[in-house]
Amino acid sequence: MRTIRTGAILLLLLAFTITAQEAGDSPSQTSFGMGVAFGVAAFPNPDGTVETYNALSLRPDISIGKFGIGLNLTLHYRFADSEGESGFEVREEDWVPDSDTSFLELYLPKIRYVRYGFKGDPLYVKAGTLDAVNLGTGFVVGGYSNANYLPDFPVWGLEWDMDGTLVNFPFIGFESFVANLAAFELFGVRGYVRPLAGSGIPMIKDLQVGATVAVDRDPYYYARKNENYTGPEEADDPVVAWSLDAIQPILASPLISLSAFGAVAMEDEAAGAMIGAGGRAFAFLLYGAQLRFLGDDFIPSYFDVSYDLYRPQKYAVYAGEAHVPGSIGWLATLGFSVLEDKIVLKATMDGPFGSSEEALARPHLLASFVMAEGVVPGFFFDIVYDKKDIGSFSDLGRWQEDSYMVFNIHYRSGPAVLTLFYTLRYELTDEGYEPVTTSGTEVSIQF
């Protein structure tokens, strides 16, 4: 059944790709690249020990116009087993399905990505790692990533957006995602209309009115993969969250852009609403603000960047087993982007007016810093820091508590690239959330 469902999805993607090419988006540029990487990776064991493997990766990358595909064939190996005996050992978890990991869950992620178009194009399709999925205003699905458990549990997701302008019908469109095509446990879609698209009035014609539905059929999907987890493994009911929203552009000039938006949402019987505005000023300043009205047990941006790490905790609130008090809240975004988005620093913080003792209701910070290749000779990097349960400013410095962090620092010398990577996440056990780190180094050669 899973194979049939995945095959049907891939056929649909192929059909829409052909449609786009017939609409005039024919490929014009072709490129092929091959990356070969050597490195070391450490994998944590349930007993707290760490197993270290050498890594060899082949990463072919093909781009034809707007279409691109990349593979990631990685072999983790070592010349001594866990007991110190000599020999050649391959990490079986990368290649052999087991009771917790199906064939599709294991092998689909070896296709690093398949892409057509770019985010914001009339047709955009990307299958693979999803870094920051937003549907509409983000009040239900805001920044979701399926990469929280990399490299231990790679998954293959899907983003698929289509706007009616693709076929000269600008009145409708949709955005959608599936977190994991092999399991199909988490997915969402937003459909929208532009009721005034035919008016020809600047800005007014771009008014969007949309509806979003997101569903998590298996909130304990990742918890079951953790051998230290002894809590519930099956949910009584799926998580269903939906919202109605409106987005109205107000200004659109090279000097300043501004859009106003609002949404109302439901998570089972919990309700929330928000109004806000945001945009870009002086070509480099990123800004945004929201005023939020949150009912009891409503969690804004329920499906956020670290959602997969906190699924059981959020489900406990959704199912009425835990409680988050209602509040009037806020969200503020500030950042800058310079050198044609080659350097981007952005921080978003949200929380309630007043104090709260509940972790999911206390202030939360999401920050990212990206410097693309070419700004500083040789060096480039990307950093993500997600910090929950902030009770005071001093908590911001406690980066090893209730945090999710990703560091990727690269240095290029000719075709060779040295990469240092570090990931910190928290896994739910019967003792609470415990920190798990993954780190390593890698040398790649790009042809």
Secondary structure as GFF3:
##gff-version 3
##sequence-region A 1 447
A	DSSP	alpha_helix	2	22	.	.	.	ID=ss1
A	DSSP	beta_strand	30	44	.	.	.	ID=ss2
A	DSSP	beta_strand	50	64	.	.	.	ID=ss3
A	DSSP	beta_strand	67	71	.	.	.	ID=ss4
A	DSSP	beta_strand	73	80	.	.	.	ID=ss5
A	DSSP	beta_strand	86	90	.	.	.	ID=ss6
A	DSSP	three_ten_helix	92	94	.	.	.	ID=ss7
A	DSSP	alpha_helix	103	107	.	.	.	ID=ss8
A	DSSP	three_ten_helix	108	110	.	.	.	ID=ss9
A	DSSP	beta_strand	111	116	.	.	.	ID=ss10
A	DSSP	beta_strand	123	128	.	.	.	ID=ss11
A	DSSP	beta_strand	133	134	.	.	.	ID=ss12
A	DSSP	beta_strand	142	144	.	.	.	ID=ss13
A	DSSP	beta_strand	157	163	.	.	.	ID=ss14
A	DSSP	three_ten_helix	164	167	.	.	.	ID=ss15
A	DSSP	beta_strand	172	178	.	.	.	ID=ss16
A	DSSP	beta_strand	186	193	.	.	.	ID=ss17
A	DSSP	three_ten_helix	204	206	.	.	.	ID=ss18
A	DSSP	beta_strand	208	216	.	.	.	ID=ss19
A	DSSP	three_ten_helix	223	225	.	.	.	ID=ss20
A	DSSP	beta_strand	239	252	.	.	.	ID=ss21
A	DSSP	beta_strand	256	267	.	.	.	ID=ss22
A	DSSP	beta_strand	270	281	.	.	.	ID=ss23
A	DSSP	beta_strand	285	294	.	.	.	ID=ss24
A	DSSP	three_ten_helix	307	309	.	.	.	ID=ss25
A	DSSP	alpha_helix	311	318	.	.	.	ID=ss26
A	DSSP	beta_strand	327	338	.	.	.	ID=ss27
A	DSSP	beta_strand	343	352	.	.	.	ID=ss28
A	DSSP	three_ten_helix	359	361	.	.	.	ID=ss29
A	DSSP	beta_strand	364	376	.	.	.	ID=ss30
A	DSSP	beta_strand	379	387	.	.	.	ID=ss31
A	DSSP	three_ten_helix	393	397	.	.	.	ID=ss32
A	DSSP	beta_strand	403	413	.	.	.	ID=ss33
A	DSSP	beta_strand	416	429	.	.	.	ID=ss34
A	DSSP	beta_strand	432	446	.	.	.	ID=ss35
###
